Amino acid sequence: MKITEAHLGLFEPVVYKDVWTRVNATVRSVELALKRSPIPIHFADSSDHGLEHWRRVAVWGSALHALMWYDGKNYEGTYGFEELADILENVVLCAYFHDAGRITDDRDIAHGARSAAMMPTILREAGLQFANEFDPNGPGCMVDVLSAVALHCLPDHEIPECYWDNDYTLEVLKQADTLDAMRVCLPGGFDDVHLRGPRRVVTAEHVMAILPVVKQLFERRDAAFVAMGSGEDLSGKLLRFVHEGIKLSKA
């Protein structure tokens, strides 16, 4: 599978305007919530696990999930625009919070649990409407997001089977986070062996479609790469990402 012109429409703010208006607003709200967090976020400025990393993981994860949704190869039935926006919001929340609880840039096996514990308070204090959805007794419980953040840093074999079976969010987060590890793998290489999870939802086909684009962006470290860690709207970054993929597919 390659990224082609056919995928451009997914990220153009015309047909999918309502999706990207909502998701872009969520990104801005979450960034502001983290900036104003009542709980200290010690590594927000880290070049390895801070804001730029969170932003890139949001791009890689959103690109991966949007391409899967577009191709319709991973779900039973058809998901509409509202469901796509729901899913992308979950990917964004995971990306921005997965390392918020770090207390070191080194190995920190408990940082996922700390990050998940911080999320409801930070979002609630910011007055975000989906903060109440973290209530386990509420109608719109977002336990998949909390579990993905809590478990993402554990070795795959230590994660109970039920999470792999029921939670696409965990697989997308793990894959996106690992793709961003390419920044420390280059120039030594990065291949399919490094990609994580059993791929019950995330297919190798889709991962390998975006991997060359991520790799090239990291190798070049040009304006397009810098934009992935910037405050530009997520839809704009994804459109830029797809254009990079199209150029690669034609090379």
C-alpha positions in Angstrom: 0.0 0.0 0.0 1.2 3.5 -0.8 -0.2 7.0 0.0 -1.7 8.4 -3.1 -3.8 11.4 -4.4 -6.9 9.4 -3.4 -6.0 10.0 0.3 -5.8 13.8 -0.1 -9.5 14.3 0.2 -9.6 12.9 3.7 -7.6 15.8 5.0 -9.0 18.6 2.8 -11.2 20.9 5.0 -14.2 20.6 2.6 -16.0 17.2 2.7 -14.5 16.5 6.2 -14.9 20.1 7.4 -16.9 19.2 10.6 -14.4 16.5 11.5 -11.3 18.7 11.3 -13.0 21.7 12.8 -13.8 19.6 15.9 -10.4 17.8 16.0 -8.3 20.9 15.5 -10.3 22.6 18.3 -9.6 19.6 20.6 -5.9 19.8 19.9 -5.8 23.5 20.8 -7.9 22.9 24.0 -5.7 20.1 25.1 -2.5 22.0 24.5 -3.9 24.9 26.6 -5.1 22.5 29.3 -1.5 21.0 29.6 0.0 24.5 29.6 -2.2 25.5 32.5 -2.0 22.2 34.3 -2.5 22.3 38.1 -0.2 19.2 38.2 3.4 19.8 37.4 4.5 18.3 34.0 8.2 17.9 34.5 9.3 17.0 31.0 7.0 19.2 28.8 10.1 20.9 27.4 12.1 17.7 26.8 13.3 17.3 23.3 12.8 13.5 23.7 9.4 13.2 25.5 8.0 16.7 25.6 5.5 18.8 23.6 7.1 18.4 20.2 7.1 14.6 20.6 3.5 14.7 21.7 2.6 16.7 18.6 4.4 14.3 16.3 2.8 11.3 17.9 -0.6 12.9 17.3 0.3 13.3 13.6 1.6 9.8 13.1 -1.3 8.2 15.1 -3.9 10.3 13.3 -2.4 9.6 9.9 -2.4 5.9 10.6 -5.9 5.8 11.9 -7.4 8.1 9.2 -5.8 6.0 6.5 -7.3 2.8 8.0 -10.7 4.4 8.3 -10.5 5.7 4.7 -9.6 2.2 3.4 -12.3 0.6 5.5 -10.3 -2.6 6.0 -10.3 -2.8 9.8 -13.9 -2.6 10.9 -17.1 -4.4 10.6 -19.7 -2.0 9.3 -19.2 1.6 8.3 -18.1 4.4 10.6 -19.4 7.8 9.8 -17.9 11.3 10.2 -18.9 11.7 13.8 -17.3 8.4 14.7 -14.2 9.4 12.9 -14.0 12.6 14.9 -14.5 10.6 18.1 -11.7 8.2 17.2 -9.3 11.1 16.3 -10.1 12.9 19.5 -9.1 9.7 21.4 -5.8 9.5 19.4 -5.1 13.2 20.2 -5.7 12.7 23.9 -3.5 9.7 24.0 -0.7 11.4 22.1 -0.7 14.5 24.2 -0.9 12.8 27.6 1.0 9.6 27.2 4.3 11.0 28.5 2.9 13.8 30.7 3.6 11.9 33.9 7.3 11.3 33.1 9.8 12.1 35.8 12.9 11.2 33.7 13.8 10.9 30.0 15.3 7.5 30.8 13.5 4.3 31.4 10.4 5.0 33.5 8.0 2.0 33.4 5.4 3.7 35.7 5.0 6.9 33.7 2.0 5.6 31.8 0.1 5.0 34.9 1.0 8.4 36.3 0.0 10.1 33.0 -3.4 8.4 33.0 -4.0 9.4 36.6 -3.3 13.0 35.7 -5.6 13.3 32.7 -9.1 13.7 34.3 -7.9 16.4 36.7 -6.1 18.4 34.1 -9.0 18.3 31.6 -11.6 19.0 34.3 -9.7 22.0 35.6 -9.5 23.3 32.0 -13.3 23.0 31.8 -13.2 20.6 28.8 -16.6 19.0 28.2 -15.3 15.5 27.7 -13.6 15.5 31.1 -16.7 14.1 32.7 -16.6 11.2 30.3 -13.7 9.7 32.3 -16.2 9.0 35.1 -16.5 5.2 35.2 -20.2 5.5 36.0 -20.9 8.0 33.2 -22.6 7.3 29.9 -19.6 8.3 27.7 -16.8 6.6 29.6 -13.4 7.0 27.9 -11.7 4.2 29.7 -10.0 3.1 26.4 -8.0 6.3 26.4 -7.0 6.0 30.1 -6.0 2.3 29.6 -4.0 3.1 26.4 -2.1 5.8 28.2 -1.5 3.7 31.3 -0.4 0.6 29.3 1.5 2.1 26.4 4.9 1.8 28.0 4.6 -1.8 29.1 6.2 -4.6 27.1 3.5 -6.1 24.8 3.6 -9.5 26.4 2.8 -7.9 29.8 -0.5 -6.4 28.6 -3.6 -8.5 29.2 -5.2 -10.0 26.1 -8.5 -8.2 26.7 -6.8 -4.8 26.0 -5.6 -6.0 22.6 -8.9 -7.4 21.7 -11.0 -4.4 22.6 -8.9 -1.3 22.3 -7.7 0.1 18.9 -6.5 3.1 20.8 -3.7 1.2 22.5 -2.4 -0.2 19.3 -2.5 3.1 17.5 -0.7 4.9 20.4 2.0 2.2 20.6 2.7 2.3 16.9 2.8 6.1 16.7 5.0 6.4 19.7 7.4 3.8 18.3 7.4 5.5 14.9 8.6 8.6 16.6 11.5 6.6 18.2 13.0 6.8 14.7 14.6 10.0 15.8 17.1 8.0 17.9 17.3 5.0 15.5 18.5 6.9 12.5 20.9 6.5 10.7 21.1 2.9 11.9 17.7 2.1 10.4 14.2 1.2 11.5 12.3 -1.7 10.2 9.2 -3.8 10.6 10.8 -5.7 13.5 10.6 -2.7 15.8 6.9 -2.1 15.3 4.8 -3.0 18.4 1.7 -4.8 19.2 -0.1 -7.9 17.8 -1.7 -5.7 15.0 -5.3 -6.9 15.5 -6.6 -3.6 14.4 -3.5 -1.7 13.1 -2.3 -3.6 10.0 1.3 -4.0 8.9 0.1 -2.7 5.5 -0.9 0.7 6.9 2.1 1.0 9.2 4.5 0.3 6.3 2.6 2.9 4.2 3.4 5.7 6.6 6.8 4.5 7.8 8.8 5.7 4.8 7.2 9.2 5.1 8.1 9.4 8.8 11.6 8.1 8.0 12.2 10.7 5.3 11.0 13.5 7.4 13.4 12.6 10.2 16.2 12.2 7.8 15.7 15.6 6.2 14.7 17.5 9.3 13.6 20.4 7.1 10.6 22.7 7.3 8.1 19.9 6.8 9.6 18.0 9.6 9.7 21.0 12.0 6.1 21.7 11.2 5.1 18.2 12.6 6.2 19.4 16.0 4.7 22.9 15.7 1.5 24.4 16.8 0.0 24.3 13.3 -3.5 22.8 13.0 -3.4 19.0 13.0 -5.3 18.9 9.7 -2.7 21.1 8.0 0.1 18.8 9.3 -1.7 15.7 8.0 -2.2 17.3 4.6 1.5 18.1 4.5 2.2 14.5 5.5 0.1 13.1 2.7 1.8 15.3 0.1 5.1 14.0 1.3 3.8 10.4 0.9 2.6 11.1 -2.6 6.0 12.5 -3.6 7.6 9.3 -2.2 5.2 7.0 -4.0 6.1 8.7 -7.3 9.8 8.6 -6.7 
